[in-house]
Amino acid sequence: MERRSHVEITAEILRIAKKGVRKTQIVYGANLNFKMLKEYIERLERRGLVKVDRGMVQTTDRGKQFLEQFNGLGQFGIVTVPTRGAVTR
């Protein structure tokens, strides 16, 4: 089984958080533990890709732009873009 890159994990977090979710939903959906998620959320928030408000994490417009770019790379076979609900590695 191949490990996911930081970019793939970032994209998965942003995809899950598009409509605003609790951290627990991201942990289960992206197959992360809370310690790793905390590190990613802090990094993504500093870069303006997510916002956190009252325990809810939501992808920002900038984060959605990142996702569009990431999905574009998938069209060229550069990265594996998971389909909704599927975990691919």
N, C-alpha and C positions, 0 to 999 in steps of 0.2 A: 504494500500500500504506500502510495506516494504522499509525502507531507504537503500541506497547502502552504502557499507563499503568504507573506504578510498582505500583499495586494489582494489575493483571493479571499482571505479572512476579512479584510476591510470591506470588500464589496459585499460579502455575505451579511455582515453586520448592517451595512447601509440598506441593503435590500429588505431585510427583516424589519428595520426601523422606519420604513417609508411612511407609514400611517401613524406612527407613535406607539411604542410598546414599553412594557416594563422590562427591566434587565433580565429577569428570569426567562422571559420568552426568547431573548437573544441567546442566553446561555444554552437553552435546549435546541433552538433552531440552528445555531451556528456551531454546535458541539464544542463549546468552550467551557472553561471553569470560571468562577467569579473573579479570581485574581487576574487571569489573562484578560477578561472582559474589561475590568477596571482600567488596566493599562491601555487597552485599545480605545476605550471611551474617552479617557483623558487626552490621548493623542488626537483623536478625531475632533474633539471639542475645541482644542487649541487651534486646529487647522480650519475650523468653521464648517466641518462636514456634518456634524450632528449638534443638536442642542438638547440639554437635559433640564427638565423642569418638573419639579415635584415627583421625582422618581420615574418619570417617563422619558424615554429616549426617542428622538425624532430626527430623521434625516432632513437636512436643510436643502435649500435650492442648490447650493454649491455641491453638496453631497450627491444630489440627483444628477448633476452634471458629471461628476466623477463616475457614477454608475453607467451613464450613457457612453462615456469614453471606454470604460471597462468592457461593456457589452460589445462595443465596436471591435475591440481586440479579439473577442471571441469569434467574430465572423471570419477573421483571418486565421483562426486556429492557434493564435499566440497564447491564449489562456483558455482554460475550461470554464465556461459560464454555466453554473448549475441551473437546472430548471426549477421552477417553484416547488419547494417541498422536498426536492431530491438532494441527496448529499453525494457529490462526486469528488473524486480525488484523482 
